[in-house]
Amino acid sequence: MAGAIVKFEELPANARALILAKLAVVLQAQNSASIHDLAQTQRTNVTSLWRAICRHARQPVCTIPLDAIGSN
């Protein structure tokens, strides 16, 4: 059974920084302007992509910080 999803804002600062850094690395590597563009390129939704970023950063799966991703 998967663990509970926590709010991004409730994670420790270092965990938030690691997740955002991982997102930045992935966006740069894929030459994507935003998480929305990357999700479209990978034919997935933003939520699934965000959860994968959290896992790849080896951090708890958390909610998407809406102020950090902007709008599509």
PQR file with spaces between the fields and no chain letter, atoms N, CA, C, O and H, PARSE charges and radii, in Angstrom:
ATOM       1  N    MET     1       0.844   -1.185    0.000 -0.4000 1.5000
ATOM       2  CA   MET     1       0.000    0.000    0.000 -0.0000 2.0000
ATOM       3  C    MET     1       0.883    1.239    0.000  0.5500 1.7000
ATOM       4  O    MET     1       1.863    1.307    0.742 -0.5500 1.4000
ATOM       5  N    ALA     2       0.544    2.201   -0.816 -0.4000 1.5000
ATOM       6  CA   ALA     2       1.338    3.420   -0.919 -0.0000 2.0000
ATOM       7  C    ALA     2       1.123    4.306    0.301  0.5500 1.7000
ATOM       8  O    ALA     2       0.079    4.256    0.952 -0.5500 1.4000
ATOM       9  H    ALA     2      -0.252    2.146   -1.418  0.4000 1.0000
ATOM      10  N    GLY     3       2.133    5.115    0.595 -0.4000 1.5000
ATOM      11  CA   GLY     3       2.026    6.043    1.700 -0.0000 2.0000
ATOM      12  C    GLY     3       1.114    7.206    1.360  0.5500 1.7000
ATOM      13  O    GLY     3       0.783    7.433    0.196 -0.5500 1.4000
ATOM      14  H    GLY     3       2.981    5.155    0.066  0.4000 1.0000
ATOM      15  N    ALA     4       0.716    7.932    2.377 -0.4000 1.5000
ATOM      16  CA   ALA     4      -0.152    9.086    2.178 -0.0000 2.0000
ATOM      17  C    ALA     4       0.600   10.196    1.444  0.5500 1.7000
ATOM      18  O    ALA     4       1.805   10.379    1.616 -0.5500 1.4000
ATOM      19  H    ALA     4       0.985    7.747    3.323  0.4000 1.0000
ATOM      20  N    ILE     5      -0.129   10.910    0.643 -0.4000 1.5000
ATOM      21  CA   ILE     5       0.457   12.041   -0.065 -0.0000 2.0000
ATOM      22  C    ILE     5       0.430   13.233    0.879  0.5500 1.7000
ATOM      23  O    ILE     5      -0.613   13.567    1.440 -0.5500 1.4000
ATOM      24  H    ILE     5      -1.108   10.762    0.503  0.4000 1.0000
ATOM      25  N    VAL     6       1.571   13.867    1.050 -0.4000 1.5000
ATOM      26  CA   VAL     6       1.687   15.009    1.950 -0.0000 2.0000
ATOM      27  C    VAL     6       1.672   16.306    1.149  0.5500 1.7000
ATOM      28  O    VAL     6       1.917   16.305   -0.057 -0.5500 1.4000
ATOM      29  H    VAL     6       2.419   13.596    0.595  0.4000 1.0000
ATOM      30  N    LYS     7       1.389   17.388    1.815 -0.4000 1.5000
ATOM      31  CA   LYS     7       1.414   18.691    1.152 -0.0000 2.0000
ATOM      32  C    LYS     7       2.858   19.102    0.937  0.5500 1.7000
ATOM      33  O    LYS     7       3.694   18.968    1.831 -0.5500 1.4000
ATOM      34  H    LYS     7       1.190   17.390    2.795  0.4000 1.0000
ATOM      35  N    PHE     8       3.144   19.603   -0.252 -0.4000 1.5000
ATOM      36  CA   PHE     8       4.488   20.063   -0.586 -0.0000 2.0000
ATOM      37  C    PHE     8       4.981   21.056    0.458  0.5500 1.7000
ATOM      38  O    PHE     8       6.126   20.984    0.903 -0.5500 1.4000
ATOM      39  H    PHE     8       2.465   19.713   -0.978  0.4000 1.0000
ATOM      40  N    GLU     9       4.117   21.973    0.840 -0.4000 1.5000
ATOM      41  CA   GLU     9       4.490   23.031    1.776 -0.0000 2.0000
ATOM      42  C    GLU     9       4.834   22.498    3.162  0.5500 1.7000
ATOM      43  O    GLU     9       5.483   23.192    3.944 -0.5500 1.4000
ATOM      44  H    GLU     9       3.186   22.031    0.478  0.4000 1.0000
ATOM      45  N    GLU    10       4.405   21.270    3.477 -0.4000 1.5000
ATOM      46  CA   GLU    10       4.686   20.690    4.790 -0.0000 2.0000
ATOM      47  C    GLU    10       5.982   19.888    4.826  0.5500 1.7000
ATOM      48  O    GLU    10       6.416   19.457    5.895 -0.5500 1.4000
ATOM      49  H    GLU    10       3.877   20.706    2.841  0.4000 1.0000
ATOM      50  N    LEU    11       6.600   19.685    3.668 -0.4000 1.5000
ATOM      51  CA   LEU    11       7.884   18.982    3.631 -0.0000 2.0000
ATOM      52  C    LEU    11       8.983   19.885    4.176  0.5500 1.7000
ATOM      53  O    LEU    11       8.858   21.108    4.117 -0.5500 1.4000
ATOM      54  H    LEU    11       6.248   20.035    2.800  0.4000 1.0000
ATOM      55  N    PRO    12      10.053   19.307    4.703 -0.5600 1.5000
ATOM      56  CA   PRO    12      11.201   20.116    5.123  0.2800 2.0000
ATOM      57  C    PRO    12      11.771   20.876    3.915  0.5500 1.7000
ATOM      58  O    PRO    12      11.641   20.435    2.773 -0.5500 1.4000
ATOM      59  N    ALA    13      12.386   21.990    4.181 -0.4000 1.5000
ATOM      60  CA   ALA    13      12.925   22.836    3.113 -0.0000 2.0000
ATOM      61  C    ALA    13      13.891   22.077    2.205  0.5500 1.7000
ATOM      62  O    ALA    13      13.883   22.281    0.991 -0.5500 1.4000
ATOM      63  H    ALA    13      12.492   22.349    5.109  0.4000 1.0000
ATOM      64  N    ASN    14      14.715   21.212    2.773 -0.4000 1.5000
ATOM      65  CA   ASN    14      15.677   20.483    1.945 -0.0000 2.0000
ATOM      66  C    ASN    14      14.977   19.492    1.017  0.5500 1.7000
ATOM      67  O    ASN    14      15.429   19.287   -0.110 -0.5500 1.4000
ATOM      68  H    ASN    14      14.721   21.046    3.759  0.4000 1.0000
ATOM      69  N    ALA    15      13.895   18.880    1.463 -0.4000 1.5000
ATOM      70  CA   ALA    15      13.132   17.961    0.610 -0.0000 2.0000
ATOM      71  C    ALA    15      12.469   18.729   -0.530  0.5500 1.7000
ATOM      72  O    ALA    15      12.475   18.275   -1.674 -0.5500 1.4000
ATOM      73  H    ALA    15      13.528   19.047    2.378  0.4000 1.0000
ATOM      74  N    ARG    16      11.903   19.880   -0.222 -0.4000 1.5000
ATOM      75  CA   ARG    16      11.285   20.714   -1.276 -0.0000 2.0000
ATOM      76  C    ARG    16      12.328   21.136   -2.295  0.5500 1.7000
ATOM      77  O    ARG    16      12.074   21.106   -3.500 -0.5500 1.4000
ATOM      78  H    ARG    16      11.898   20.249    0.708  0.4000 1.0000
ATOM      79  N    ALA    17      13.494   21.526   -1.818 -0.4000 1.5000
ATOM      80  CA   ALA    17      14.564   21.963   -2.723 -0.0000 2.0000
ATOM      81  C    ALA    17      15.029   20.813   -3.621  0.5500 1.7000
ATOM      82  O    ALA    17      15.274   21.016   -4.810 -0.5500 1.4000
ATOM      83  H    ALA    17      13.699   21.551   -0.839  0.4000 1.0000
ATOM      84  N    LEU    18      15.150   19.614   -3.061 -0.4000 1.5000
ATOM      85  CA   LEU    18      15.575   18.463   -3.866 -0.0000 2.0000
ATOM      86  C    LEU    18      14.568   18.143   -4.961  0.5500 1.7000
ATOM      87  O    LEU    18      14.956   17.856   -6.093 -0.5500 1.4000
ATOM      88  H    LEU    18      14.951   19.449   -2.095  0.4000 1.0000
ATOM      89  N    ILE    19      13.291   18.188   -4.638 -0.4000 1.5000
ATOM      90  CA   ILE    19      12.259   17.906   -5.634 -0.0000 2.0000
ATOM      91  C    ILE    19      12.289   18.954   -6.748  0.5500 1.7000
ATOM      92  O    ILE    19      12.247   18.609   -7.929 -0.5500 1.4000
ATOM      93  H    ILE    19      12.976   18.421   -3.718  0.4000 1.0000
ATOM      94  N    LEU    20      12.361   20.220   -6.375 -0.4000 1.5000
ATOM      95  CA   LEU    20      12.389   21.280   -7.386 -0.0000 2.0000
ATOM      96  C    LEU    20      13.661   21.223   -8.226  0.5500 1.7000
ATOM      97  O    LEU    20      13.627   21.506   -9.424 -0.5500 1.4000
ATOM      98  H    LEU    20      12.396   20.500   -5.416  0.4000 1.0000
ATOM      99  N    ALA    21      14.779   20.860   -7.607 -0.4000 1.5000
ATOM     100  CA   ALA    21      16.031   20.716   -8.364 -0.0000 2.0000
ATOM     101  C    ALA    21      15.921   19.561   -9.348  0.5500 1.7000
ATOM     102  O    ALA    21      16.377   19.670  -10.486 -0.5500 1.4000
ATOM     103  H    ALA    21      14.807   20.629   -6.635  0.4000 1.0000
ATOM     104  N    LYS    22      15.323   18.461   -8.921 -0.4000 1.5000
ATOM     105  CA   LYS    22      15.129   17.319   -9.817 -0.0000 2.0000
ATOM     106  C    LYS    22      14.231   17.710  -10.981  0.5500 1.7000
ATOM     107  O    LYS    22      14.498   17.336  -12.123 -0.5500 1.4000
ATOM     108  H    LYS    22      14.953   18.372   -7.996  0.4000 1.0000
ATOM     109  N    LEU    23      13.184   18.447  -10.706 -0.4000 1.5000
ATOM     110  CA   LEU    23      12.303   18.932  -11.770 -0.0000 2.0000
ATOM     111  C    LEU    23      13.088   19.796  -12.753  0.5500 1.7000
ATOM     112  O    LEU    23      12.938   19.644  -13.965 -0.5500 1.4000
ATOM     113  H    LEU    23      12.967   18.750   -9.778  0.4000 1.0000
ATOM     114  N    ALA    24      13.910   20.688  -12.249 -0.4000 1.5000
ATOM     115  CA   ALA    24      14.703   21.560  -13.117 -0.0000 2.0000
ATOM     116  C    ALA    24      15.662   20.760  -13.995  0.5500 1.7000
ATOM     117  O    ALA    24      15.830   21.066  -15.175 -0.5500 1.4000
ATOM     118  H    ALA    24      14.032   20.812  -11.264  0.4000 1.0000
ATOM     119  N    VAL    25      16.285   19.742  -13.423 -0.4000 1.5000
ATOM     120  CA   VAL    25      17.210   18.894  -14.191 -0.0000 2.0000
ATOM     121  C    VAL    25      16.475   18.165  -15.302  0.5500 1.7000
ATOM     122  O    VAL    25      16.947   18.107  -16.437 -0.5500 1.4000
ATOM     123  H    VAL    25      16.148   19.493  -12.464  0.4000 1.0000
ATOM     124  N    VAL    26      15.320   17.611  -14.972 -0.4000 1.5000
ATOM     125  CA   VAL    26      14.537   16.877  -15.966 -0.0000 2.0000
ATOM     126  C    VAL    26      14.044   17.814  -17.072  0.5500 1.7000
ATOM     127  O    VAL    26      14.101   17.471  -18.253 -0.5500 1.4000
ATOM     128  H    VAL    26      14.936   17.658  -14.049  0.4000 1.0000
ATOM     129  N    LEU    27      13.565   18.983  -16.687 -0.4000 1.5000
ATOM     130  CA   LEU    27      13.106   19.951  -17.693 -0.0000 2.0000
ATOM     131  C    LEU    27      14.246   20.341  -18.628  0.5500 1.7000
ATOM     132  O    LEU    27      14.063   20.416  -19.843 -0.5500 1.4000
ATOM     133  H    LEU    27      13.519   19.261  -15.727  0.4000 1.0000
ATOM     134  N    GLN    28      15.412   20.586  -18.062 -0.4000 1.5000
ATOM     135  CA   GLN    28      16.579   20.959  -18.870 -0.0000 2.0000
ATOM     136  C    GLN    28      16.993   19.813  -19.793  0.5500 1.7000
ATOM     137  O    GLN    28      17.260   20.031  -20.975 -0.5500 1.4000
ATOM     138  H    GLN    28      15.561   20.525  -17.075  0.4000 1.0000
ATOM     139  N    ALA    29      17.045   18.603  -19.257 -0.4000 1.5000
ATOM     140  CA   ALA    29      17.474   17.449  -20.044 -0.0000 2.0000
ATOM     141  C    ALA    29      16.520   17.171  -21.205  0.5500 1.7000
ATOM     142  O    ALA    29      16.943   16.738  -22.277 -0.5500 1.4000
ATOM     143  H    ALA    29      16.828   18.427  -18.297  0.4000 1.0000
ATOM     144  N    GLN    30      15.242   17.422  -20.984 -0.4000 1.5000
ATOM     145  CA   GLN    30      14.237   17.170  -22.019 -0.0000 2.0000
ATOM     146  C    GLN    30      13.941   18.416  -22.863  0.5500 1.7000
ATOM     147  O    GLN    30      13.099   18.385  -23.761 -0.5500 1.4000
ATOM     148  H    GLN    30      14.899   17.773  -20.113  0.4000 1.0000
ATOM     149  N    ASN    31      14.641   19.501  -22.561 -0.4000 1.5000
ATOM     150  CA   ASN    31      14.457   20.760  -23.291 -0.0000 2.0000
ATOM     151  C    ASN    31      12.997   21.204  -23.263  0.5500 1.7000
ATOM     152  O    ASN    31      12.440   21.624  -24.277 -0.5500 1.4000
ATOM     153  H    ASN    31      15.325   19.526  -21.832  0.4000 1.0000
ATOM     154  N    SER    32      12.391   21.104  -22.084 -0.4000 1.5000
ATOM     155  CA   SER    32      10.996   21.495  -21.899 -0.0000 2.0000
ATOM     156  C    SER    32      10.935   22.816  -21.143  0.5500 1.7000
ATOM     157  O    SER    32      11.727   23.071  -20.236 -0.5500 1.4000
ATOM     158  H    SER    32      12.844   20.763  -21.260  0.4000 1.0000
ATOM     159  N    ALA    33       9.984   23.644  -21.534 -0.4000 1.5000
ATOM     160  CA   ALA    33       9.835   24.954  -20.909 -0.0000 2.0000
ATOM     161  C    ALA    33       9.095   24.886  -19.578  0.5500 1.7000
ATOM     162  O    ALA    33       9.286   25.744  -18.715 -0.5500 1.4000
ATOM     163  H    ALA    33       9.341   23.437  -22.271  0.4000 1.0000
ATOM     164  N    SER    34       8.256   23.876  -19.410 -0.4000 1.5000
ATOM     165  CA   SER    34       7.457   23.786  -18.193 -0.0000 2.0000
ATOM     166  C    SER    34       7.075   22.333  -17.926  0.5500 1.7000
ATOM     167  O    SER    34       7.245   21.456  -18.773 -0.5500 1.4000
ATOM     168  H    SER    34       8.102   23.179  -20.110  0.4000 1.0000
ATOM     169  N    ILE    35       6.557   22.111  -16.732 -0.4000 1.5000
ATOM     170  CA   ILE    35       6.083   20.777  -16.392 -0.0000 2.0000
ATOM     171  C    ILE    35       4.909   20.388  -17.287  0.5500 1.7000
ATOM     172  O    ILE    35       4.709   19.210  -17.583 -0.5500 1.4000
ATOM     173  H    ILE    35       6.419   22.824  -16.044  0.4000 1.0000
ATOM     174  N    HIS    36       4.137   21.382  -17.715 -0.4000 1.5000
ATOM     175  CA   HIS    36       3.019   21.112  -18.623 -0.0000 2.0000
ATOM     176  C    HIS    36       3.522   20.594  -19.969  0.5500 1.7000
ATOM     177  O    HIS    36       2.992   19.620  -20.504 -0.5500 1.4000
ATOM     178  H    HIS    36       4.300   22.339  -17.475  0.4000 1.0000
ATOM     179  N    ASP    37       4.543   21.250  -20.508 -0.4000 1.5000
ATOM     180  CA   ASP    37       5.126   20.820  -21.782 -0.0000 2.0000
ATOM     181  C    ASP    37       5.719   19.419  -21.666  0.5500 1.7000
ATOM     182  O    ASP    37       5.544   18.588  -22.558 -0.5500 1.4000
ATOM     183  H    ASP    37       4.973   22.041  -20.073  0.4000 1.0000
ATOM     184  N    LEU    38       6.409   19.167  -20.580 -0.4000 1.5000
ATOM     185  CA   LEU    38       7.031   17.857  -20.375 -0.0000 2.0000
ATOM     186  C    LEU    38       5.973   16.760  -20.261  0.5500 1.7000
ATOM     187  O    LEU    38       6.135   15.680  -20.829 -0.5500 1.4000
ATOM     188  H    LEU    38       6.551   19.842  -19.856  0.4000 1.0000
ATOM     189  N    ALA    39       4.908   17.030  -19.539 -0.4000 1.5000
ATOM     190  CA   ALA    39       3.828   16.044  -19.415 -0.0000 2.0000
ATOM     191  C    ALA    39       3.216   15.742  -20.780  0.5500 1.7000
ATOM     192  O    ALA    39       2.926   14.588  -21.097 -0.5500 1.4000
ATOM     193  H    ALA    39       4.777   17.908  -19.078  0.4000 1.0000
ATOM     194  N    GLN    40       3.025   16.775  -21.574 -0.4000 1.5000
ATOM     195  CA   GLN    40       2.469   16.577  -22.910 -0.0000 2.0000
ATOM     196  C    GLN    40       3.418   15.756  -23.777  0.5500 1.7000
ATOM     197  O    GLN    40       2.986   14.854  -24.495 -0.5500 1.4000
ATOM     198  H    GLN    40       3.260   17.712  -21.316  0.4000 1.0000
ATOM     199  N    THR    41       4.707   16.068  -23.709 -0.4000 1.5000
ATOM     200  CA   THR    41       5.711   15.323  -24.472 -0.0000 2.0000
ATOM     201  C    THR    41       5.727   13.852  -24.067  0.5500 1.7000
ATOM     202  O    THR    41       5.856   12.972  -24.917 -0.5500 1.4000
ATOM     203  H    THR    41       5.058   16.800  -23.126  0.4000 1.0000
ATOM     204  N    GLN    42       5.597   13.589  -22.779 -0.4000 1.5000
ATOM     205  CA   GLN    42       5.631   12.223  -22.272 -0.0000 2.0000
ATOM     206  C    GLN    42       4.260   11.543  -22.303  0.5500 1.7000
ATOM     207  O    GLN    42       4.110   10.400  -21.869 -0.5500 1.4000
ATOM     208  H    GLN    42       5.493   14.304  -22.088  0.4000 1.0000
ATOM     209  N    ARG    43       3.285   12.252  -22.812 -0.4000 1.5000
ATOM     210  CA   ARG    43       1.908   11.724  -22.929 -0.0000 2.0000
ATOM     211  C    ARG    43       1.378   11.223  -21.596  0.5500 1.7000
ATOM     212  O    ARG    43       0.850   10.116  -21.486 -0.5500 1.4000
ATOM     213  H    ARG    43       3.407   13.179  -23.165  0.4000 1.0000
ATOM     214  N    THR    44       1.532   12.065  -20.597 -0.4000 1.5000
ATOM     215  CA   THR    44       1.016   11.776  -19.264 -0.0000 2.0000
ATOM     216  C    THR    44       0.391   13.044  -18.722  0.5500 1.7000
ATOM     217  O    THR    44       0.408   14.081  -19.384 -0.5500 1.4000
ATOM     218  H    THR    44       1.960   12.964  -20.686  0.4000 1.0000
ATOM     219  N    ASN    45      -0.156   12.969  -17.531 -0.4000 1.5000
ATOM     220  CA   ASN    45      -0.707   14.188  -16.935 -0.0000 2.0000
ATOM     221  C    ASN    45       0.300   14.772  -15.944  0.5500 1.7000
ATOM     222  O    ASN    45       1.244   14.099  -15.530 -0.5500 1.4000
ATOM     223  H    ASN    45      -0.171   12.127  -16.993  0.4000 1.0000
ATOM     224  N    VAL    46       0.088   16.005  -15.579 -0.4000 1.5000
ATOM     225  CA   VAL    46       1.025   16.720  -14.707 -0.0000 2.0000
ATOM     226  C    VAL    46       1.138   16.037  -13.343  0.5500 1.7000
ATOM     227  O    VAL    46       2.229   15.961  -12.776 -0.5500 1.4000
ATOM     228  H    VAL    46      -0.679   16.552  -15.915  0.4000 1.0000
ATOM     229  N    THR    47       0.031   15.547  -12.821 -0.4000 1.5000
ATOM     230  CA   THR    47       0.054   14.905  -11.510 -0.0000 2.0000
ATOM     231  C    THR    47       0.926   13.657  -11.516  0.5500 1.7000
ATOM     232  O    THR    47       1.740   13.461  -10.613 -0.5500 1.4000
ATOM     233  H    THR    47      -0.855   15.609  -13.281  0.4000 1.0000
ATOM     234  N    SER    48       0.760   12.818  -12.525 -0.4000 1.5000
ATOM     235  CA   SER    48       1.584   11.607  -12.617 -0.0000 2.0000
ATOM     236  C    SER    48       3.054   11.954  -12.789  0.5500 1.7000
ATOM     237  O    SER    48       3.921   11.318  -12.190 -0.5500 1.4000
ATOM     238  H    SER    48       0.099   12.977  -13.259  0.4000 1.0000
ATOM     239  N    LEU    49       3.332   12.949  -13.596 -0.4000 1.5000
ATOM     240  CA   LEU    49       4.710   13.383  -13.806 -0.0000 2.0000
ATOM     241  C    LEU    49       5.305   13.914  -12.503  0.5500 1.7000
ATOM     242  O    LEU    49       6.443   13.586  -12.166 -0.5500 1.4000
ATOM     243  H    LEU    49       2.628   13.466  -14.083  0.4000 1.0000
ATOM     244  N    TRP    50       4.556   14.722  -11.777 -0.4000 1.5000
ATOM     245  CA   TRP    50       5.034   15.271  -10.511 -0.0000 2.0000
ATOM     246  C    TRP    50       5.354   14.150   -9.524  0.5500 1.7000
ATOM     247  O    TRP    50       6.386   14.181   -8.853 -0.5500 1.4000
ATOM     248  H    TRP    50       3.632   14.988  -12.051  0.4000 1.0000
ATOM     249  N    ARG    51       4.470   13.167   -9.441 -0.4000 1.5000
ATOM     250  CA   ARG    51       4.709   12.050   -8.522 -0.0000 2.0000
ATOM     251  C    ARG    51       5.974   11.284   -8.905  0.5500 1.7000
ATOM     252  O    ARG    51       6.720   10.831   -8.036 -0.5500 1.4000
ATOM     253  H    ARG    51       3.632   13.141   -9.986  0.4000 1.0000
ATOM     254  N    ALA    52       6.209   11.144  -10.205 -0.4000 1.5000
ATOM     255  CA   ALA    52       7.429   10.471  -10.665 -0.0000 2.0000
ATOM     256  C    ALA    52       8.661   11.294  -10.290  0.5500 1.7000
ATOM     257  O    ALA    52       9.683   10.733   -9.894 -0.5500 1.4000
ATOM     258  H    ALA    52       5.603   11.512  -10.911  0.4000 1.0000
ATOM     259  N    ILE    53       8.570   12.614  -10.411 -0.4000 1.5000
ATOM     260  CA   ILE    53       9.690   13.493  -10.028 -0.0000 2.0000
ATOM     261  C    ILE    53       9.991   13.314   -8.539  0.5500 1.7000
ATOM     262  O    ILE    53      11.153   13.208   -8.148 -0.5500 1.4000
ATOM     263  H    ILE    53       7.739   13.069  -10.732  0.4000 1.0000
ATOM     264  N    CYS    54       8.952   13.280   -7.714 -0.4000 1.5000
ATOM     265  CA   CYS    54       9.149   13.075   -6.268 -0.0000 2.0000
ATOM     266  C    CYS    54       9.877   11.755   -6.004  0.5500 1.7000
ATOM     267  O    CYS    54      10.823   11.701   -5.218 -0.5500 1.4000
ATOM     268  H    CYS    54       8.007   13.366   -8.031  0.4000 1.0000
ATOM     269  N    ARG    55       9.422   10.699   -6.669 -0.4000 1.5000
ATOM     270  CA   ARG    55      10.046    9.384   -6.466 -0.0000 2.0000
ATOM     271  C    ARG    55      11.495    9.386   -6.939  0.5500 1.7000
ATOM     272  O    ARG    55      12.369    8.845   -6.261 -0.5500 1.4000
ATOM     273  H    ARG    55       8.654   10.743   -7.307  0.4000 1.0000
ATOM     274  N    HIS    56      11.758    9.989   -8.095 -0.4000 1.5000
ATOM     275  CA   HIS    56      13.123   10.028   -8.628 -0.0000 2.0000
ATOM     276  C    HIS    56      14.050   10.861   -7.737  0.5500 1.7000
ATOM     277  O    HIS    56      15.255   10.611   -7.679 -0.5500 1.4000
ATOM     278  H    HIS    56      11.048   10.429   -8.646  0.4000 1.0000
ATOM     279  N    ALA    57      13.484   11.840   -7.052 -0.4000 1.5000
ATOM     280  CA   ALA    57      14.272   12.634   -6.106 -0.0000 2.0000
ATOM     281  C    ALA    57      14.409   11.914   -4.763  0.5500 1.7000
ATOM     282  O    ALA    57      15.068   12.403   -3.846 -0.5500 1.4000
ATOM     283  H    ALA    57      12.506   12.042   -7.099  0.4000 1.0000
ATOM     284  N    ARG    58      13.769   10.737   -4.667 -0.4000 1.5000
ATOM     285  CA   ARG    58      13.781    9.931   -3.440 -0.0000 2.0000
ATOM     286  C    ARG    58      13.218   10.694   -2.245  0.5500 1.7000
ATOM     287  O    ARG    58      13.748   10.663   -1.135 -0.5500 1.4000
ATOM     288  H    ARG    58      13.234   10.340   -5.413  0.4000 1.0000
ATOM     289  N    GLN    59      12.111   11.381   -2.536 -0.4000 1.5000
ATOM     290  CA   GLN    59      11.409   12.146   -1.523 -0.0000 2.0000
ATOM     291  C    GLN    59       9.967   11.647   -1.450  0.5500 1.7000
ATOM     292  O    GLN    59       9.506   10.954   -2.358 -0.5500 1.4000
ATOM     293  H    GLN    59      11.680   11.407   -3.438  0.4000 1.0000
ATOM     294  N    PRO    60       9.253   11.992   -0.382 -0.5600 1.5000
ATOM     295  CA   PRO    60       7.859   11.563   -0.290  0.2800 2.0000
ATOM     296  C    PRO    60       7.039   12.137   -1.451  0.5500 1.7000
ATOM     297  O    PRO    60       7.276   13.257   -1.904 -0.5500 1.4000
ATOM     298  N    VAL    61       6.082   11.354   -1.915 -0.4000 1.5000
ATOM     299  CA   VAL    61       5.176   11.863   -2.937 -0.0000 2.0000
ATOM     300  C    VAL    61       4.319   12.932   -2.282  0.5500 1.7000
ATOM     301  O    VAL    61       3.749   12.716   -1.212 -0.5500 1.4000
ATOM     302  H    VAL    61       5.890   10.444   -1.548  0.4000 1.0000
ATOM     303  N    CYS    62       4.233   14.080   -2.925 -0.4000 1.5000
ATOM     304  CA   CYS    62       3.534   15.205   -2.329 -0.0000 2.0000
ATOM     305  C    CYS    62       2.659   15.904   -3.362  0.5500 1.7000
ATOM     306  O    CYS    62       2.716   15.610   -4.556 -0.5500 1.4000
ATOM     307  H    CYS    62       4.696   14.256   -3.793  0.4000 1.0000
ATOM     308  N    THR    63       1.864   16.820   -2.879 -0.4000 1.5000
ATOM     309  CA   THR    63       1.015   17.606   -3.761 -0.0000 2.0000
ATOM     310  C    THR    63       1.877   18.538   -4.609  0.5500 1.7000
ATOM     311  O    THR    63       3.028   18.822   -4.276 -0.5500 1.4000
ATOM     312  H    THR    63       1.817   17.058   -1.909  0.4000 1.0000
ATOM     313  N    ILE    64       1.302   18.997   -5.695 -0.4000 1.5000
ATOM     314  CA   ILE    64       2.009   19.921   -6.581 -0.0000 2.0000
ATOM     315  C    ILE    64       1.890   21.328   -5.991  0.5500 1.7000
ATOM     316  O    ILE    64       0.794   21.767   -5.645 -0.5500 1.4000
ATOM     317  H    ILE    64       0.368   18.767   -5.966  0.4000 1.0000
ATOM     318  N    PRO    65       3.023   22.034   -5.878 -0.5600 1.5000
ATOM     319  CA   PRO    65       2.939   23.428   -5.376  0.2800 2.0000
ATOM     320  C    PRO    65       2.395   24.317   -6.487  0.5500 1.7000
ATOM     321  O    PRO    65       3.141   24.708   -7.385 -0.5500 1.4000
ATOM     322  N    LEU    66       1.116   24.638   -6.437 -0.4000 1.5000
ATOM     323  CA   LEU    66       0.458   25.338   -7.528 -0.0000 2.0000
ATOM     324  C    LEU    66       1.123   26.662   -7.889  0.5500 1.7000
ATOM     325  O    LEU    66       1.156   27.037   -9.061 -0.5500 1.4000
ATOM     326  H    LEU    66       0.510   24.321   -5.708  0.4000 1.0000
ATOM     327  N    ASP    67       1.646   27.364   -6.908 -0.4000 1.5000
ATOM     328  CA   ASP    67       2.303   28.632   -7.217 -0.0000 2.0000
ATOM     329  C    ASP    67       3.635   28.429   -7.948  0.5500 1.7000
ATOM     330  O    ASP    67       4.149   29.359   -8.570 -0.5500 1.4000
ATOM     331  H    ASP    67       1.619   27.059   -5.956  0.4000 1.0000
ATOM     332  N    ALA    68       4.183   27.235   -7.875 -0.4000 1.5000
ATOM     333  CA   ALA    68       5.470   26.968   -8.519 -0.0000 2.0000
ATOM     334  C    ALA    68       5.329   26.496   -9.965  0.5500 1.7000
ATOM     335  O    ALA    68       6.262   26.645  -10.754 -0.5500 1.4000
ATOM     336  H    ALA    68       3.765   26.480   -7.370  0.4000 1.0000
ATOM     337  N    ILE    69       4.177   25.931  -10.321 -0.4000 1.5000
ATOM     338  CA   ILE    69       4.061   25.398  -11.681 -0.0000 2.0000
ATOM     339  C    ILE    69       3.370   26.338  -12.642  0.5500 1.7000
ATOM     340  O    ILE    69       3.448   26.138  -13.854 -0.5500 1.4000
ATOM     341  H    ILE    69       3.419   25.810   -9.680  0.4000 1.0000
ATOM     342  N    GLY    70       2.702   27.347  -12.146 -0.4000 1.5000
ATOM     343  CA   GLY    70       2.030   28.281  -13.033 -0.0000 2.0000
ATOM     344  C    GLY    70       0.842   27.638  -13.711  0.5500 1.7000
ATOM     345  O    GLY    70       0.337   26.608  -13.265 -0.5500 1.4000
ATOM     346  H    GLY    70       2.638   27.510  -11.161  0.4000 1.0000
ATOM     347  N    SER    71       0.408   28.245  -14.773 -0.4000 1.5000
ATOM     348  CA   SER    71      -0.750   27.718  -15.486 -0.0000 2.0000
ATOM     349  C    SER    71      -0.326   27.319  -16.885  0.5500 1.7000
ATOM     350  O    SER    71       0.717   27.741  -17.384 -0.5500 1.4000
ATOM     351  H    SER    71       0.819   29.082  -15.135  0.4000 1.0000
ATOM     352  N    ASN    72      -1.139   26.514  -17.493 -0.4000 1.5000
ATOM     353  CA   ASN    72      -0.847   26.012  -18.826 -0.0000 2.0000
ATOM     354  C    ASN    72      -1.257   26.997  -19.890  0.5500 1.7000
ATOM     355  O    ASN    72      -1.080   26.731  -21.078 -0.5500 1.4000
ATOM     356  H    ASN    72      -1.987   26.172  -17.087  0.4000 1.0000
